[in-house]
Amino acid sequence: MNQVQARVSTAHGGKYVQQLCKHWAHKLPVELDGATGVVTFVGAVATMKADGEVIEVSVRGNDHDQVDQLKDVVARHIDRFAFREAPLTYDWVWG
């Protein structure tokens, strides 16, 4: 299993996680519980947990290249909703 994680500083993380999950819920399975969202893509899962300071983003899947691409997709979408403060900083760490 391949996994990459990032902590993204923003005071509005809960709002962005909710907006992003609602956006993807039109095409993908999504679980949303407050400021925590899980989005299931084909072959990978993105988990986002927000508090008042950061969004913790995790992307995991079997294929390294797919996880690498999906982390960029997630970051671009978060930045789209965070347009007032974008681009946010994503320090991705593979684990």
SELUM-188121 format. One record per residue: x, y, z of N, C-alpha, C, O in turn; residue in three letters. Coordinates in pm, whole numbers, padded with zeros to 5 digits, always signed. Atoms other than C-alpha are relative to their C-alpha. Layout:
SELUM-188121
XYZXYZXYZXYZALA ...
***
This chain:
SELUM-188121
+00085-00118+00000+00000+00000+00000+00089+00124+00000+00183+00133+00079MET -00072-00127+00007+00131+00344-00094-00084+00108+00068-00206+00113+00051ASN +00072-00106-00070+00042+00643+00119+00085+00126+00004+00206+00120+00025GLN -00064-00129-00011+00126+01012+00113-00089+00090+00085-00211+00085+00077VAL +00075-00085-00092+00028+01270+00373+00055+00142-00003+00172+00165-00034GLN -00042-00139-00013+00037+01646+00415-00085+00068+00107-00200+00033+00130ALA +00071-00088-00093-00057+01899+00680-00003+00137-00066+00102+00195-00097ARG +00018-00123+00075-00197+02211+00517-00055+00107+00096-00164+00092+00150VAL +00042-00105-00093-00219+02529+00725-00111+00085-00060-00096+00140-00168SER +00111-00087+00035-00552+02710+00702-00098+00002+00117-00122-00100+00181THR +00100-00014-00106-00804+02842+00952-00139-00041-00047-00232-00049+00034ALA +00131+00029+00057-01090+02746+00718-00011-00144-00051-00092-00173-00139HIS -00007+00136+00049-01013+02376+00671-00132-00075+00002-00165-00145-00094GLY +00128+00070-00009-01348+02245+00789-00094+00038-00113-00162-00047-00170GLY +00084-00050+00110-01530+02460+00535+00045-00060-00133-00037-00103-00213LYS -00052+00052+00126-01301+02346+00253-00024-00149-00014-00058-00196-00123TYR +00025+00145+00004-01334+01977+00342-00146-00025-00033-00176-00110-00117VAL +00143+00019+00027-01714+02004+00344-00033+00035-00144-00105-00039-00210GLN +00027-00039+00139-01723+02191+00011+00055-00103-00098-00011-00138-00195GLN -00063+00096+00090-01485+01946-00151-00074-00133-00001-00094-00193-00107LEU +00074+00126-00006-01675+01641-00030-00135+00012-00070-00176-00081-00141CYS +00127-00020+00070-02005+01783-00152+00021+00007-00151-00061-00044-00227LYS -00034-00008+00143-01841+01859-00488+00021-00140-00058-00035-00173-00163HIS -00031+00134+00051-01710+01503-00529-00114-00099+00019-00117-00203-00048TRP +00109+00094-00027-02025+01339-00392-00091-00020-00121-00168-00116-00124ALA +00081+00014+00121-02190+01393-00731+00048-00116-00087-00030-00170-00166HIS -00056+00104+00087-01958+01134-00890+00069-00113+00074+00095-00218+00015LYS -00080+00098-00074-01779+00941-00614-00063-00031+00135-00139+00051+00188LEU +00045+00028-00137-01857+00765-00285+00073+00090+00099+00196+00098+00098PRO -00055-00095-00097-01805+01017-00005-00062-00025+00136-00182-00048+00148VAL +00048+00001-00138-01831+00998+00372+00042+00132+00061+00159+00170+00057GLU -00029-00130-00060-01856+01331+00551-00057+00002+00141-00177-00022+00161LEU +00042-00009-00140-01869+01369+00929+00064+00125+00058+00178+00123+00103ASP -00053-00127-00048-01828+01730+01034+00112+00049-00089+00091+00078-00206GLY -00116-00049+00074-01480+01838+00928+00093-00114-00045+00211-00091-00073ALA -00076+00116+00048-01366+01487+00829-00070-00058-00121-00190-00086-00118THR +00057+00054+00122-01417+01357+00478+00086-00111-00056+00209-00105-00052GLY -00068+00111+00066-01329+01033+00302-00061-00014-00139-00183-00030-00154VAL +00044+00009+00139-01350+01017-00078+00065-00123-00061+00188-00137-00059VAL -00051+00123+00060-01317+00682-00253+00005+00016-00151-00099+00026-00217THR -00024-00004+00143-01167+00704-00600+00022-00142-00048+00036-00233+00034PHE -00033+00132+00052-01108+00408-00830+00147-00026+00031+00235+00040-00025VAL -00137+00038-00032-00797+00250-00680+00069+00078+00109+00184+00049+00141GLY -00065-00080-00105-00730+00508-00407-00106+00067+00087-00221+00084+00045ALA +00089-00065-00096-00884+00678-00104+00069+00125+00053+00186+00121+00092VAL -00051-00125-00057-00837+01039+00008-00076+00028+00129-00199+00026+00131ALA +00059-00033-00129-00899+01127+00373+00047+00140+00039+00166+00170+00030THR -00031-00136-00040-00915+01487+00495-00064+00026+00136-00183+00004+00156MET +00048-00033-00134-00944+01593+00859+00045+00141+00032+00164+00172+00025LYS -00033-00139-00026-00961+01959+00952-00028+00037+00144-00119-00016+00208ALA +00031-00065-00127-00940+02154+01273+00017+00150-00025+00016+00193-00140ASP -00008-00146+00018-00902+02528+01331+00131+00051-00056+00144+00171-00081GLY -00132-00044+00045-00541+02533+01210+00050-00069-00126+00123-00008-00204GLU -00054+00078+00114-00476+02261+00950-00104-00095-00057-00205-00128+00006VAL +00068+00115+00058-00620+02007+00712+00106-00109-00010+00211-00088-00070ILE -00088+00116+00016-00453+01668+00744-00056-00080-00118-00169-00129-00113GLU +00041+00069+00122-00469+01507+00400+00081-00127-00014+00204-00125+00001VAL -00066+00128+00023-00390+01142+00335-00059-00062-00127-00180-00065-00145SER +00043+00071+00120-00405+00960+00002+00070-00135+00000+00192-00141+00012VAL -00061+00133+00000-00352+00585-00011-00062-00087-00109-00180-00074-00142ARG +00045+00090+00104-00377+00320-00277+00111-00097-00037+00223-00084+00012GLY -00097+00102+00036-00199+00025-00433+00102+00049-00101+00218+00006-00095ASN -00088-00043+00107-00046+00204-00732+00067+00134+00035-00002+00234+00056ASP -00075-00119-00040+00228+00458-00649-00030+00118-00092-00054+00229-00044HIS +00024-00109+00095+00176+00663-00967-00140+00057+00014-00159+00179+00004ASP +00137-00047-00016-00198+00681-00913-00014+00085+00128-00080+00189+00126GLN +00003-00077-00124-00152+00800-00553+00069+00135-00022+00021+00238+00025VAL -00073-00123+00029+00102+01057-00676-00087+00097-00079-00088+00217-00050ASP +00088-00086+00079-00145+01191-00934-00118+00050+00083-00157+00166+00073GLN +00117-00037-00079-00436+01190-00690+00034+00106+00104-00049+00192+00133LEU -00036-00103-00097-00247+01394-00431-00001+00138-00065-00039+00237-00002LYS +00004-00127+00072-00210+01665-00694-00143+00043-00030-00175+00162-00024ASP +00142-00030+00025-00580+01644-00782-00065+00055+00126-00137+00155+00121VAL +00057-00046-00127-00677+01681-00415+00050+00141+00032-00029+00227+00069VAL -00056-00133-00029-00441+01977-00369-00060+00108-00089-00096+00216-00042ALA +00058-00100+00092-00571+02157-00679-00145+00031+00038-00187+00147+00032ARG +00140-00023-00037-00931+02108-00565-00011+00078+00131-00095+00167+00143HIS +00004-00078-00124-00863+02232-00212+00034+00145-00030-00032+00237+00018ILE -00037-00137+00036-00688+02536-00359-00112+00072-00073-00128+00193-00058ASP +00112-00062+00071-00988+02598-00582-00102+00055+00099-00154+00165+00079ARG +00095-00048-00100-01215+02626-00277+00064+00103+00093-00007+00184+00152PHE -00071-00093-00086-00948+02818-00084+00059+00115-00083+00167+00165-00051ALA -00056-00096+00096-00902+03069-00367+00045+00130+00064+00136+00196+00013PHE -00038-00126-00065-00880+03364-00128+00139-00008+00064+00205+00094+00082ARG -00131+00016-00063-00567+03221+00034+00091-00096-00076+00200-00128-00029GLU -00078+00094+00080-00441+02987-00238+00115+00071-00071+00107+00192-00094ALA -00015+00143-00021-00206+02845-00321+00046-00030+00143+00131+00040+00199PRO -00040+00046-00132-00177+02666+00010+00129-00081-00014+00167-00120-00124LEU -00126+00075+00000+00144+02486+00107-00026-00145+00040-00084-00173+00145THR +00015+00144-00022+00146+02106+00082+00138-00062+00010+00210-00070-00090TYR -00128+00068-00020+00450+01934+00231-00028-00150+00006-00047-00206+00114ASP +00037+00142+00010+00382+01580+00111+00113-00088+00054+00231-00066+00025TRP -00094+00097-00057+00549+01295+00301-00052-00139-00032-00166-00173+00000VAL +00038+00137+00033+00544+00939+00172+00025-00087+00123+00125-00074+00192TRP -00016+00088-00117+00489+00674+00435-00042-00140-00026-00035-00224+00063GLY 
***
